[in-house]
Amino acid sequence: MSDFFWFSDAQWERIEPLLPTDVRGKPRVDDRRVLSGIVHALRCGGRWADCADVYGPKKTLYNRFVRWSERGIWEGIFSALAGADDAPDRLFIDSSCIKVHRCAGGGKDPMMSGGQR
């Protein structure tokens, strides 16, 4: 069970008050279990079908992730957890320092086409 992700008690104490309380219809299943499953899926490549049964039904994980994404709930949770008073609300990456080999952009590589360098 050590390969699974679970929120610690301290982490959950910070997250739980940020969860939406406007539940309509059926009550939500165990939030801690479902959110741990979502984080586990995202850490492992985002394949819902590969989630372990300990997190509950895969469809529940997917639906919760998609619905909360559409409502902006995840953004609010992440902003509250990561944000500090003096931290910027947006960060940018300057990609001018990234170098890519010419064959990565779809161009012909002279070594592959028999040419000389």
C-alpha positions as CSV (number, residue, x, y, z in Angstrom):
1,M,0.0,0.0,0.0
2,S,3.1,2.3,0.1
3,D,2.8,2.9,-3.7
4,F,-0.5,4.8,-3.2
5,F,-0.8,8.5,-2.5
6,W,-2.7,9.5,0.6
7,F,-3.1,13.0,2.1
8,S,-1.5,13.2,5.5
9,D,-3.6,14.5,8.4
10,A,-1.8,17.8,8.3
11,Q,-2.4,18.2,4.6
12,W,-6.1,17.3,4.9
13,E,-6.6,19.8,7.7
14,R,-5.5,22.5,5.2
15,I,-7.6,21.2,2.3
16,E,-10.9,20.2,3.9
17,P,-12.1,23.8,4.6
18,L,-11.5,24.7,1.0
19,L,-13.9,22.1,-0.4
20,P,-17.3,23.2,-1.7
21,T,-20.2,22.7,0.6
22,D,-23.0,23.3,-1.9
23,V,-23.8,19.6,-2.4
24,R,-27.0,18.9,-4.3
25,G,-28.5,15.5,-4.7
26,K,-26.6,12.6,-3.3
27,P,-24.0,13.3,-0.7
28,R,-20.4,13.1,-1.9
29,V,-18.5,9.9,-1.1
30,D,-15.3,10.1,1.0
31,D,-13.6,13.3,-0.2
32,R,-10.2,12.4,1.2
33,R,-10.2,9.0,-0.6
34,V,-11.4,10.5,-3.9
35,L,-9.0,13.5,-3.9
36,S,-6.1,11.2,-3.0
37,G,-7.0,9.1,-6.0
38,I,-7.1,12.1,-8.3
39,V,-3.7,13.2,-7.1
40,H,-2.3,9.7,-7.5
41,A,-3.7,9.5,-11.1
42,L,-2.2,12.9,-12.0
43,R,1.2,11.9,-10.6
44,C,1.2,8.6,-12.5
45,G,0.2,10.1,-15.9
46,G,-3.5,10.9,-15.6
47,R,-4.8,7.5,-16.7
48,W,-8.1,7.0,-14.8
49,A,-8.3,3.4,-15.9
50,D,-5.1,2.6,-14.1
51,C,-6.2,3.9,-10.7
52,A,-6.4,1.3,-8.0
53,D,-9.7,0.3,-6.5
54,V,-8.7,1.6,-3.1
55,Y,-9.6,5.1,-4.3
56,G,-13.1,4.1,-5.3
57,P,-14.7,3.9,-8.7
58,K,-12.6,5.3,-11.5
59,K,-15.6,7.1,-12.9
60,T,-16.1,8.9,-9.6
61,L,-12.5,10.1,-9.8
62,Y,-12.8,11.3,-13.3
63,N,-16.2,13.0,-12.8
64,R,-15.0,14.8,-9.7
65,F,-11.9,16.0,-11.4
66,V,-13.7,17.3,-14.5
67,R,-16.7,18.9,-12.7
68,W,-14.4,20.7,-10.2
69,S,-12.1,21.8,-13.1
70,E,-15.1,23.3,-14.9
71,R,-16.2,25.2,-11.8
72,G,-12.7,26.5,-11.0
73,I,-12.6,24.7,-7.6
74,W,-9.2,23.1,-8.2
75,E,-7.7,26.5,-9.1
76,G,-9.1,27.9,-5.8
77,I,-7.7,25.0,-3.8
78,F,-4.2,25.2,-5.4
79,S,-4.1,29.0,-5.0
80,A,-5.0,28.8,-1.3
81,L,-2.5,26.1,-0.6
82,A,0.4,27.5,-2.7
83,G,-0.3,31.2,-2.4
84,A,1.3,33.4,0.2
85,D,0.8,37.1,0.7
86,D,4.0,38.1,-1.1
87,A,4.0,35.4,-3.8
88,P,3.0,36.3,-7.3
89,D,-0.3,35.0,-8.6
90,R,1.2,34.1,-12.0
91,L,4.6,32.8,-13.1
92,F,6.0,32.8,-16.7
93,I,8.7,30.6,-18.2
94,D,11.1,32.2,-20.7
95,S,11.5,29.5,-23.4
96,S,14.2,31.3,-25.3
97,C,16.9,29.3,-23.4
98,I,15.4,25.9,-24.6
99,K,17.3,24.4,-27.4
100,V,15.8,21.7,-29.6
101,H,17.6,19.5,-32.1
102,R,16.4,20.4,-35.6
103,C,14.9,17.0,-36.2
104,A,12.5,17.5,-33.3
105,G,10.8,20.3,-35.1
106,G,9.9,18.2,-38.1
107,G,12.8,19.3,-40.3
108,K,15.0,16.9,-42.1
109,D,18.1,15.8,-40.2
110,P,21.1,15.7,-42.5
111,M,22.4,12.6,-40.8
112,M,19.2,10.7,-41.5
113,S,18.9,11.7,-45.1
114,G,22.5,10.8,-46.0
115,G,23.8,14.3,-46.1
116,Q,27.0,15.6,-44.6
117,R,27.5,18.0,-41.7
